[in-house]
Structures are given as structure tokens and as C-alpha cells.
Amino acid sequence: MTPRGAKPGALSQLTRTPGVLAAFALVLLAFGGFSLLLPVVPLAVVRGGGSEVVAGATTGVFMTVTVLFQLITPRITAAIGYRWVLAIGSSLLGVPSGLLAVFDGPFAVLAISGVRGAGFGMMTVAGSALVAELAPPGMLGRATSLIGLAIGISEALFLPAGLWLLDGFGLPAVAWSATAFGVVGLVAAARLPRVYPTPPEPSDLAAMSSRQVLVLLAGPFLVMLAVSLPYGAAASFLSPALDEIVHGSGAVVAGVGLGLLGVGVIIGRTFAGLISDRQGPGALVWPGLGFAAFGMAGIAVLLSIGVNPWWFLVPTVVFGLGFGAVQNDALVGSFERMPRSRLGTASASWNISFDTGTGLGSIVMGGLAGFGYVVLFTVAAGIVLVVGGPAAVNARRTRPPRELPCSIPAIR
């Protein structure tokens, strides 16, 4: 999505725009704190004697509250502005994290996860929207790339870092590190300019019914759901599954695997973006689903034969490539289906499908974990095909590409 007519030095101009680097830091910190604890909390619950259902529910509650707050964050932002929304979101996401080192009961862990989810929901919507809002004319492509870079760095570095800290120093080190991310986020929020969302023009009100919107966005939504659900399962249960092979040391291998999964996502999204510019979004939906299903099935096969755990890096990277390709095509496809005044709706749909799938992956798969991790990852592979396959038929672009406006809210 590189804008036409971009001049040399445009990226430098973007980063010098007041507030852009602070917003970049906020997104980096938000996803850093999220990634640190995403695989750690379920693993800590299982290692502490809790059930897989409770372990999965920690991510499920987090993501459920995230989605609820994503729905209301645009209205909150319109009322109090980006600076306050991001400051509150950073506080809710980061500051309570340290309490996980103090309270280990299931209800306390679930309550803390819910509060953190509220902060994450506010930051995912407002943080990326602010970068798009601040971007100079003609630089939206670079602005959204900046957000993608922040997310990719966070997931590639801090998914494994959280597991390494857990094994090396225990849960308190991970929990208080996530709190530190929130505190630094408050400092970054204080450096933001006072910006409010651009109000819509009267002519922007689209004469499109809610039913039409749902029908048009259903394909990309379900395709994204089909791959984010297995992602939630991998993030929550890859470490406990490998623990059964290497007797309590699975976090090391799982950490490397999740980090490489994040790298695979970056590569998959980048490649899909190049292809979609030439062939239209949706060109890599089928290959992406195939890679994602093959990755999940590969994990199940390796678990069933009990190989050296380092072999698990291969299917996790394969899944990441497919996951990233589907992410890009579903996002751009959602935008292409909506009129300019409904791009916020398209963005919200994509965000909600991502987080709903991640949460359901933890909850639903937590229930299946009682039948064994081989069953869990086999079912995850099946979900990619059963849910994503029919939806992919309707996920290809149905009309020529068009120019996107210079402000798109909540792109992740």
C-alpha cells in the first residue's frame, strides 16, 4: 500500500511528524506486554496444577473483553481524544500485570486478564488509528507499514522472551516486566499531541444497510477467524504440549517457535501485499489456508510420534507464513468491499475476527486438551479447512482496486 507519487525521504518525514514516533512506541509497548504474557499465563496455570480449561480461559477472557472494548473505543476516543484513551489503555493493560505474581487463584487470574483485555482493546484501535490520523497526506501506506513493523517486532521478540523469562526467573519476572511496559507507555502517551478523530462529513453517511455490510464482510471475517483460532491454540498450548516431551522444559523450544511464527507472519503479510497489488486481495487466501492447516497438522503429527522438540520449529513457521498471508488478504479485502465512509467498520470487523478467533482458540481448545494435545492440534487443522474453505470462495475481490482515503482507523 505504498502511496503513489511518494517522494524520497518520505519515511523520514513521517517519523518527524509530531506524535508519530510516540504512537509507534505505544503500539510496540502494547503488543510487547501482550506478547510477553500471552503464552506465559496459560503455561503458568498448568504448571501450577490448574486445568487446561482454566488455562485456556485466561486468554479467552482477555480476548472477549478486548473485543467488547474495541467496539466502544471509537466513541470514547471521540469524546476524550487519543492521548487520554491511550494513557488509560496503557494503564489497564500494563499496570495490573504485576498482580499475576501476587495472586495465583483462578478467579484472580481471570479478573486480571479481563482488566488487561480492556486496555489492549483500547490500544489496538486507538494506537494504529492515531498513526493514520497523524500521517501527512500521501503517506498512509508508510504509516500503516510502521504499525505493522511495531507489531511484528513485538511478537517476534517478546513471545519467546516471556517464556525464556518464565523458565529462567519465574512468573514474577515476566509479570513485572509487563507492568514496566505499561508505565513506559504512560510516558509515551504524555508526549502525544492533543488529537481527536476527524469528524465525518454529512456526505460520508453511506446508504448501506447493516445486513448488506454483514454479507459483504462475512467472507473475510470467517477466513480470518479460521486462522486466528488455531493461532490462539498454538499460543496457549504449544508450551504445555512440548512440556510433555521434554518434561518441564518445553517453554524454551516453544518460545523459539512462537518467535519464528511471528517472523513467518511478517514474511507472509509482506509477500501477500505484493501479490494483492498485482492480482487483487484474495489471491493468496487458498494457499494461506493450506499453509496454516499444514502447520497445525504438522504439529499434531510430530506430537504423535514424539520427535525431538526442535523439529516443531518447522510447522510453526509454516503456519506463520499462511497466517500472515491470510491476515493481509482478509484486511485489504474487507476495505475493498466497503465505501469510504465504512472503512472503520471494515477495520473493526477485521480486528474483532482476529481477537475473537484468538480467544476462542484458547477456550475451545482448552476443552479439547483433556483428550490430548494431538487431538487439539488435529482439530485446529480441521477448523482451518472447514471454516476457512467455504468462506474463501467469497473472499476474492469482486471489483477493481481503488484508492484508499488518507485516513483509515484501527488498522492492525
Buried (B, 14 or more C-beta within 10 A) or exposed (E): BEBEEBEEEBBEBBEEBEBBBBBBBBBBBBBBBBBBBBBBBBBBBBBEEBBBBBBBBBBBBBBBBBBBBBEEBBEBBEEEBBBBBBBBBBBBBBBBBBBBBEEBEBEEBBBBBBBBBBBBBBBBBBBBBBBBBBBBEBBBBBBBBBBBBBBBBBBBBBBBBBBBBBBEEEBBBBBBBBBBBBEBBBBBBEBBBEBEBEEEEEEEEBEBEEEEBEEBBBBBBBBBBBBBBBBBBBBBBBBBBBBEBBEEBBBBBBBBBBBBBBBBBBBBBBBBBEBBEEEBBBBBBBBBBBBBBBBBBBBBBBBBEEEEBEEBBBBBBBBBBBBBBBBBBBBBBBBBBBBBBBBBBBBBBBBBBBBBBBBBBBBBBBBBBEEBBBBBBBBBBBBBBEBBBBBBEBBBBEEEEEEBEBBBBBBB
